[in-house]
Amino acid sequence: MADHIYFLPVTPYFVERVIEKERPQGIMLAFGGQTALNCGVELYRSGILEKYNLQVLGTPVQAIMDTEDRELFVEKLNEIDVKTIKSEACETIEQARQAAATLGYPVILRAAYALGGLGSGFCDNEEELNKLAEKAFSFSPQVLVEKSLKGWKEIEYEVVRDRFDNCITVCNMENFDPLGIHTGESIVIAPSQTLTNSEFHKLRELSIRIVRHVGIVGECNVQYAFDPQSEDYRVIEVNARLSRSSALASKATGYPLAFVAAKLGLGYGLFDLKNSVTKTTTAFFEPALDYVVCKIPRWDLGKFRGVDRELGSSMKSVGEVMAIGRTFEEVIQKGLRMIGQGMHGFVDNKELKIDNVESALKEPTDKRIFVIEKAFAEGYTIDQIYELTKIDKWFLQKLYKIHLTDKELHACTSINVLDNELLLSLIHI
């Protein structure tokens, strides 16, 4: 329980006023999202933390800067031979132009110290780069120009580490959409469904190695771009804080990440904390999921006129729903019924008015998953949809199964003549 609560902006000025009044011994930075990290870094650089003899609990400020400053991040991972996306850190628009020309278009622009992918996006030419860079530099002193890996898978690992260097992965997740769509904008599946055993363990080992090397204490997530054709990978970023993904991982596994991270920040070890599920063993374990969890984002884009509905690397969603079930088909159906768009699941919904299905598949919007069903209905094959969307064929095959089941149900004239195998398949949908 807090002794006092302050309703103030999380800025260096106001946080310093609170520190001056309360005189705390320590401060935690990983529980206020990106805003808290940025504020903590500024307090450190301006000497405020030193002035009040304030200890940073959990992840040290240097580790935060090593993960947030794009140039430092690449240098840090190069020390342990971990691959990052070929990139250049820039502090002016002219530098960004030169970097893009060197790397070759298309490129992705990422703003440092930014919340929700703000100011990031893909650029196919210099004109698009100039426009996006101007926007990014308006709220960030640094941008990263990266070679585009659009179409690769995006995989994420939630990792916990204590000050004794004990480290575990709590949950891994896979984006339904390929790289290019912000994790907050994408349907996310936990645990990953399309990775082989060797791929899973390869990325797990890398995650632990990265977190140990950076020196994170508490909870963080590591995001990868992964090429399923070659098993090649690139580290996209490391978030040295609790995030939206952490909430999903906690609910999906029953592992209380925020609670554990707070205790680890206070100096406890994983072996000191009780397993929240068993109540007898320690928290030094990796949860095993024998079920599937699906997160689907929610948007309120329909409430406003003239809003760009296209999704990209900058986050627009206002919330999300989560579904748990035995199969992917079950959780996607549950989730789509809950997102508040008036749909009954993947199939048998109100008619979507789409002028060009092919274009709607290429350019993702908040309605793209329903466009996939429309494409199936118009005769598009799984291979055709894959070429247009780069969504893994495993997911498309599962969605096609739902589509076929719907057709079979419509072909039945009475519930009394339903095939037993068809009825059994409905249990998992």
MOWO-V431753 format. One record per backbone hydrogen bond with DSSP energy under -1.0 kcal/mol. NH is the residue of the N-H (numbers start at 0). CO is the residue of the C=O. If there is no record, write none. Layout:
nh: (NH | NH)
co: (CO | CO)
//
This chain:
nh: (7 | 10 | 14 | 15 | 16 | 17 | 18 | 19 | 20 | 21 | 22 | 26 | 35 | 36 | 37 | 38 | 39 | 40 | 41 | 42 | 43 | 44 | 45 | 46 | 47 | 48 | 50 | 51 | 52 | 53 | 54 | 56 | 63 | 64 | 65 | 66 | 67 | 68 | 72 | 73 | 74 | 75 | 76 | 77 | 78 | 79 | 80 | 81 | 87 | 89 | 95 | 96 | 97 | 98 | 99 | 100 | 101 | 102 | 103 | 106 | 107 | 108 | 109 | 111 | 117 | 119 | 120 | 122 | 128 | 129 | 130 | 131 | 132 | 133 | 134 | 135 | 136 | 138 | 142 | 143 | 144 | 145 | 146 | 147 | 150 | 151 | 152 | 154 | 155 | 156 | 157 | 158 | 159 | 160 | 161 | 164 | 167 | 169 | 172 | 173 | 174 | 175 | 178 | 180 | 181 | 184 | 187 | 188 | 189 | 199 | 200 | 201 | 202 | 203 | 204 | 205 | 206 | 207 | 208 | 209 | 210 | 211 | 212 | 213 | 214 | 215 | 217 | 219 | 220 | 221 | 222 | 223 | 224 | 225 | 226 | 230 | 233 | 234 | 235 | 238 | 240 | 241 | 246 | 247 | 248 | 249 | 250 | 251 | 252 | 253 | 256 | 259 | 260 | 261 | 262 | 263 | 264 | 265 | 266 | 267 | 271 | 274 | 278 | 282 | 282 | 284 | 291 | 292 | 293 | 294 | 295 | 297 | 302 | 303 | 310 | 314 | 317 | 318 | 320 | 322 | 324 | 330 | 331 | 332 | 333 | 334 | 335 | 336 | 359 | 360 | 361 | 362 | 367 | 370 | 371 | 372 | 373 | 374 | 375 | 376 | 377 | 378 | 379 | 384 | 385 | 386 | 387 | 388 | 389 | 395 | 396 | 397 | 398 | 399 | 400 | 401 | 402 | 403 | 404 | 405 | 406 | 407 | 408 | 409 | 410 | 416 | 417 | 422 | 423 | 424 | 425 | 428)
co: (5 | 8 | 10 | 11 | 12 | 13 | 14 | 15 | 16 | 17 | 18 | 54 | 31 | 32 | 33 | 34 | 35 | 36 | 37 | 38 | 39 | 40 | 41 | 43 | 42 | 42 | 46 | 47 | 49 | 48 | 24 | 26 | 59 | 60 | 61 | 62 | 63 | 64 | 68 | 69 | 70 | 71 | 72 | 73 | 74 | 76 | 77 | 76 | 144 | 142 | 91 | 92 | 93 | 94 | 95 | 96 | 97 | 98 | 99 | 122 | 145 | 120 | 143 | 141 | 114 | 116 | 108 | 106 | 124 | 125 | 126 | 127 | 128 | 129 | 130 | 131 | 132 | 135 | 89 | 109 | 87 | 107 | 85 | 105 | 178 | 148 | 225 | 223 | 172 | 221 | 170 | 219 | 167 | 217 | 165 | 161 | 159 | 157 | 155 | 188 | 153 | 186 | 151 | 177 | 311 | 181 | 294 | 173 | 292 | 195 | 196 | 197 | 198 | 199 | 200 | 201 | 202 | 203 | 204 | 205 | 206 | 207 | 208 | 209 | 210 | 210 | 160 | 158 | 238 | 156 | 236 | 154 | 233 | 152 | 231 | 226 | 224 | 82 | 222 | 220 | 238 | 29 | 242 | 243 | 244 | 245 | 246 | 247 | 248 | 249 | 254 | 255 | 256 | 257 | 258 | 259 | 260 | 261 | 263 | 262 | 268 | 280 | 274 | 269 | 272 | 282 | 324 | 189 | 322 | 187 | 320 | 318 | 299 | 300 | 363 | 115 | 297 | 297 | 295 | 293 | 291 | 326 | 327 | 328 | 329 | 330 | 331 | 332 | 355 | 356 | 357 | 358 | 364 | 366 | 367 | 368 | 369 | 370 | 371 | 372 | 373 | 375 | 374 | 380 | 381 | 382 | 383 | 384 | 385 | 391 | 392 | 393 | 394 | 395 | 396 | 397 | 398 | 399 | 400 | 401 | 402 | 403 | 404 | 405 | 406 | 413 | 414 | 418 | 419 | 420 | 421 | 425)
//
